[in-house]
Amino acid sequence: MNNVVKHSAATEASVTVRREDGRVALTVRDNGKGFVPETPRPNPDFAGFGLVGISERATLLGGHATIQSEPGRGTTIDISIDLRHAPDVH
């Protein structure tokens, strides 16, 4: 949500969390300005981890993240984690 507020210029955003078949799935969707996902960061000195960090954290938890975006069409981030194989984080 921080990326939505800081970068997207969206007027609407939604977060959906579902638990199904031993998995937890999170979707963040906005109607913002979007971007080309393969484009490198415009500012290499930026201190945040942003979308790369989201993907890395999902992987560390035994899941994966997909990012879909297109200029002028908003962004959707889907994160899915298999709870049966996720590391114990107590």
Helices and strands as residue ranges (DSSP letters): H 2-3, I 4-8, E 13-20, E 23-30, H 50-60, E 63-69, E 75-82
